[in-house]
Amino acid sequence: MDIKTKFNAGDTIWIKEFNPEAKKFMPESWQIDHINIKISKDGNVEVRYYLGWWQGFWEDQIYATEEECQSACDQKNDEIYQRKK
């Protein structure tokens, strides 16, 4: 079985982080510490990226560029703003 990950350990990535002072989500950069790959008996592959020993993220929760993450933050902030109306 050949498994390819979107990111590698040591890569700098971006996540949506809630800033309580600004009261909105903002991009925050991190470095991937390690990657956990789980393969189930039925062949399902789960890849989780860890930014430290305690905090793991799925591929759809991390972004390669600040711009990509900023767009996702803007969308999330818009959703929150719409709910408060």
KOLGURO-6123 format. One line per 2 residues: number of its first residue (from 1); their letters; for each residue x negated, y negated, z negated of N, C-alpha, C. Coordinates in steps of 0.2 Angstrom, whole numbers, plus 2048, in hexadecimal, padded with zeros to 3 digits. Last residue first. Layout:
N
NUM = a = X:Y:Z:X:Y:Z:X:Y:Z  ...
***
This chain:
85
85 = kk = 88B:744:7BC:890:73F:7BE:897:741:7BC  882:74E:7B9:884:749:7B4:889:744:7B6
83 = rq = 880:755:7C5:884:758:7BF:886:753:7BA  878:74C:7CC:87F:74D:7CE:883:750:7C9
81 = yi = 86C:74D:7C4:870:747:7C5:877:748:7C7  869:75A:7C7:86A:758:7C0:86E:752:7C0
79 = ed = 866:759:7D5:86C:75E:7D2:86E:75C:7CB  85C:750:7D5:862:74E:7D8:868:753:7D6
77 = nk = 852:758:7CF:854:752:7CC:85B:750:7CF  851:762:7D9:853:764:7D3:855:75E:7CF
75 = qd = 84C:75A:7E4:852:75E:7E5:855:760:7DE  840:755:7DE:845:751:7E0:84C:754:7E1
73 = ca = 839:762:7DD:83B:75E:7D7:840:759:7D8  837:765:7EA:83B:769:7E6:83D:766:7E0
71 = sq = 82F:75A:7EE:835:75B:7F1:83A:760:7ED  824:75D:7E6:828:757:7E5:82E:757:7E8
69 = ce = 81F:769:7EC:822:769:7E5:826:763:7E3  81B:764:7F8:820:769:7F8:823:769:7F1
67 = ee = 811:75B:7F3:816:759:7F7:81C:75E:7F7  808:764:7ED:80B:75F:7E9:811:75C:7EC
65 = ta = 808:775:7F3:806:76E:7F3:80A:769:7EF  80D:781:7F0:806:781:7F2:803:779:7F2
63 = yi = 816:786:7E2:816:782:7E8:80E:781:7E9  821:791:7D9:81B:78D:7DA:81A:78B:7E1
61 = qd = 82D:799:7DA:82C:794:7D4:826:78F:7D5  82C:7A3:7E2:830:79E:7E4:830:798:7DF
59 = ew = 823:7AC:7DB:820:7A8:7E1:825:7A2:7E3  825:7AA:7CA:826:7AE:7D0:824:7A9:7D5
57 = fg = 81A:7A8:7BC:81F:7A5:7C0:81F:7AA:7C7  816:7A8:7AA:816:7AB:7B1:81C:7A8:7B5
55 = qw = 80D:7A5:79D:812:7A1:7A1:811:7A4:7A8  802:7AA:795:809:7AA:792:80F:7A8:797
53 = wg = 7F6:7A8:799:7F7:7AF:797:7FF:7B0:796  7F8:79E:7A7:7F5:79F:7A1:7F8:7A6:79F
51 = ly = 7FF:79F:7B2:7FB:799:7B2:7F7:799:7AB  802:7AD:7BC:802:7AB:7B6:7FD:7A5:7B6
49 = yr = 80E:7B3:7C7:808:7B0:7C7:808:7AC:7C0  814:7C3:7CD:815:7BD:7C8:80E:7BA:7C7
47 = ve = 81D:7CD:7D8:817:7C9:7D7:818:7C3:7D2  823:7DC:7DB:824:7D6:7D7:81E:7D3:7D6
45 = vn = 82A:7E7:7E6:824:7E4:7E4:826:7DD:7E1  831:7F7:7E7:832:7F0:7E6:82C:7ED:7E3
43 = gd = 830:805:7E8:82C:801:7ED:82D:7F9:7EC  836:80C:7DF:83A:80C:7E5:836:807:7EA
41 = ks = 82E:80B:7D4:82E:812:7D7:832:811:7DE  827:7FA:7D5:82B:7FF:7D2:82B:806:7D6
39 = ik = 819:7F1:7D1:81C:7F5:7D6:820:7FB:7D3  813:7E2:7CD:817:7E7:7CA:81A:7EB:7D0
37 = in = 806:7D8:7CA:80A:7DB:7CF:80D:7E1:7CC  801:7C8:7C4:803:7CF:7C1:808:7D2:7C7
35 = ih = 7F2:7BE:7C3:7F8:7C1:7C7:7FA:7C7:7C5  7EB:7B0:7BB:7EB:7B7:7BD:7F2:7B9:7C0
33 = di = 7EB:7A2:7BC:7E6:7A6:7B8:7E6:7AD:7BA  7EC:795:7C7:7EE:79C:7C6:7E9:79F:7C2
31 = qw = 7ED:785:7C1:7E9:78A:7C4:7EC:791:7C2  7F8:777:7C4:7F6:77C:7C0:7F1:781:7C4
29 = se = 801:768:7C5:7FC:76C:7C8:7FA:771:7C2  812:763:7C6:80C:764:7C1:807:769:7C4
27 = pm = 81F:758:7CB:81A:75D:7CC:814:75D:7C7  82D:756:7C0:828:753:7C4:823:759:7C5
25 = fk = 83E:753:7BB:839:758:7BD:834:754:7C1  842:747:7AE:842:74A:7B5:83D:74F:7B6
23 = ka = 83F:73E:7A4:846:741:7A4:847:744:7AB  833:738:7A0:836:736:7A6:83D:738:7A7
21 = ep = 832:740:794:831:738:794:835:735:79A  832:74D:798:838:74A:794:838:743:794
19 = nf = 831:754:7A7:82D:74F:7A3:833:74C:79F  830:765:7AD:834:75F:7AA:830:75B:7A6
17 = ek = 828:76A:7BB:827:769:7B4:82C:763:7B2  825:775:7C8:82A:76F:7C6:82A:76F:7BE
15 = iw = 814:777:7CD:81A:779:7CA:81F:773:7C8  807:77B:7D8:80B:776:7D5:811:779:7D3
13 = it = 7F6:782:7D7:7FD:782:7DA:800:77C:7D6  7E6:787:7DB:7EA:782:7D8:7F1:782:7DC
11 = dg = 7E0:798:7D9:7E3:793:7DD:7E6:78D:7D9  7DC:7A1:7D0:7D7:79C:7D1:7DA:796:7D5
9 = an = 7E3:7AF:7D9:7E1:7AC:7D2:7DB:7A7:7D4  7ED:7A9:7E7:7E8:7AD:7E4:7E6:7AB:7DD
7 = fk = 7FD:7AB:7EF:7F8:7A7:7EC:7F3:7AC:7E9  804:7B5:7F5:804:7AE:7F8:7FF:7AA:7F5
5 = tk = 7FD:7C5:7F7:800:7C0:7F3:800:7B9:7F7  7FF:7D5:7FE:7FC:7CE:7FF:800:7C9:7FB
3 = id = 7FB:7E6:7FD:7FF:7E0:7FA:7FC:7DA:7FB  7FD:7F5:804:7F9:7EF:805:7FE:7E9:802
1 = m = 7FC:806:800:800:800:800:7FC:7FA:800
***
